[in-house]
Amino acid sequence: MTLKMAVEDLRYLLNRGYRKRVALNFVANHYLLGKRERNYLARYVFSDETRKRRLSRLVSPDSLRGSTVHIDGYNVLIGTESVLGGSGFFIAQDGFLRDLRGVSGSYRMGEVTLRALDAIMDFLSDSGVKEVFFYFDKNISHSGRLRHIVEELMNSRKLEGRAILSSCVDRRLKESGGVVATADGAVIDSVEMVIDIPHEILKRINKKNPHNECDRKDK
């Protein structure tokens, strides 16, 4: 109940023009929320104006045919891993799927990593993209190994493009000029077309399993 009230209060303040950091600190302190709850509020609650703007930039899988797609590597991979794991994610008020782990800076490949990459490749192949570029933060451990795995999977599916290591992934995505795959709000607000791959993969799972409970907003 406390978290629900915090969500309502934060959205109220955002809709009235308060800066998010100021409003978030006020609400979180008022309800004595911990780090996990603060992180959830920051990634879940948005003003109505932000929601409308971001939803207007979302494109459907059908519109990807013949397009160049630029992928926020860790963002999309971690979100997809959470979807396949069946927990640790939610659909935020701006319509984008986000995870609760927040582990991009300390990411480690695990048992679900290859399954997640396979699901991403399947989605791209089925969507008929012209070419795809994955961007991974080169400062994160094992990014080089991950790049190699991604390019091998792309080759096996005859997907044109490559995986790129960069120290400025957000800037590369913002300047890409194509369709961007991410749930990063700062990037979404700086590009014209966005695809939410983890959410699309979730829709596929739910379509195959109508009784699947994974599509709840709060996991």
N, C-alpha and C positions, 0 to 999 in steps of 0.2 A: 504493500500500500504506500509506503514512504517513497519508493522509487517511482511509482506511478504519479504521485503528487509532484515529485521533483521534475518529471518529464513535462507535466502540464504547466508548471510554473516557468520552466526554462523556455518552452515554446511561446508562452504568453509574452515574456520579456523580449525574445527575439523578434516577434511580430510587431513589437513596438519600437524597434530600432536599436535596442541595446547591443553593444558589441558582445560577441559570443564569449570571449574570455572573461569579461567582467561579469556577465550574467551567469556563466557557469560557476565561477568562484562563489558568487553570492548564493546561488541555489545549493551548491554542494556543501558549503559551510553551514547554511541554514539547517539542512537535513543531516549534517554530520556524516556525509558519505565518505566511503573509503576510496582508495585508488581505482579499484575495479569498477565501482559504480560511476565515478567521475569519467573514466575512460568510455564507459558505455554511453553516458549522456552526451559526451563530446561527439561521438560517432553516430549516435542515433537521432538526436533532436535537431531540427532545422526549422527555419521560418517558412511560412507559406510561400513567400516570394522565391526563396532559394529552391524550394521543392519544385515549383513550376518551371524555373529556369533550367534546372538540371534535367528534369524529365523531358523538356523540349529538345535536349541534345542527345537523348538516348535513341539509338537506331536498332532496328530489328535484325535478326540473323539473315533474313531474306535480302536485306539491303547490302550485305557484305559481298555478294557475288561480284567478282571482278575488281574488288577494292584492295587497297594496301592497308594492312592493319598493324599498328604499333602497340606492343604489349608491355605494360608495366609488370615486368617479370615476377618479382616477389609478391607484389600486391595480388595479382591474379592467381598465382600458384598457391599462396597461403589461403586465400578465400576458397579455392577449389578443394584443397585438402580438408578444410573445415566442413564443406558440403558433403564430401565423400565419407567423412567421419561421422556425420549425422548430428553434430553438436558444435557449440562454440561460435555460432554465427547468428545474424539477425538481418531482417530487411529494414533499413533505416527509413525515416520519414521522407527522405528525398528520393526513395525508390531503389537505392543501391544496396546490394548485399555486402555486409562487412563482417569481419571476424572479430572475436573478442581477445584473441591471444596477444596481438601487438608484438610479434616476435621477429619482425623483418630484420632488425639489426643484429639479432643473435640466432638467425635461422640455421637450422640443421636439417639436412635431408633425412627422411625416415622411411618407414615401411610404406606410407601412403603416397610418397612423392611421385614414384613412377606411375601409379594409378592416376594421380591427378594430372600429370603431364600427358598421359594417354588420352584422358577425357578432353583435355584442352585441344590436343591435336585432332581428335575425332570431330570436335565441334568446328574447328577451322576447315578441315577437309570437307565436311558436309556443307559448310556455308559457301564453298566455292571461291575462297579468297584468291586474289591474284598473287599476292606475296605478303609475307608476315615478318616483322622484326621484333624480337624479344630484347628487352633492355634489363640488364641485371647490374646492381650496384657492385662495382669491383672491389669495394672495401669490405664486403661481407665474405667470411671464410667459405671456401669451396665454390665460389661463384664460377671459377674457371672450369671446374669439373661439371657443374650444372650446365654451363654453356655448351660443353662438348656433348652431353647427353641430349640436350634440346636439339642441337643441329643433327645428331644422328636420327632422332625421331622424325624431324622434318624431312630428312632425306628419304627415310623409309616410306613416308607418305607422299613423296614428290611435292612437298610444299616449298615454293620458292621463298628466298629470304635468308636470314641468318640471325644468330644470337649475338648480342653486343654487350661488352662490359664497359660500364661508364661510371664516372664519379659524379655525374650530374644527370641522373636519369630523368628527374622531373623536367628539367630544362629541355632535354632532348625530346621528350613527349610533347611538351607544349609547342615546340617548334616543328613538329613532324609534318603537319599539314594533311594528314590522313585521318582515318578512323582510329581512335585511341581506346584501348581496353584497360580500364582502371576503375577503382572506386575511391581514389584519392580526390577529395573535394577541391583542393587547390588546382589540380590538373584539369578536372572536369570543368571548372569555371574559366579555364584558359583555352579550351579547344571548342570546335564546332560540332563534332560528332563523337559519341562515346558508345561503346558496347560493354555490357556488364557480363562477362563470360561466366563467372561462377554462378550468377543468378540464372543464366540461360541453361547451364548444366543442371542446376537444381530443378528447373522446370521440366527438363527431359526426364529426370529421375522420377518426379512426381507424376508425369504423364504415363510412365511405364508402371508405376506403383501408385494407383489412385488413393490408397489408404495410408500412404507414407505421411508421417507427421513432421517431416523435416522443414516444412515451410512456415513454421511458426516464427513470429517476429522476435521473440525473446527466448533464447536458448540458454 
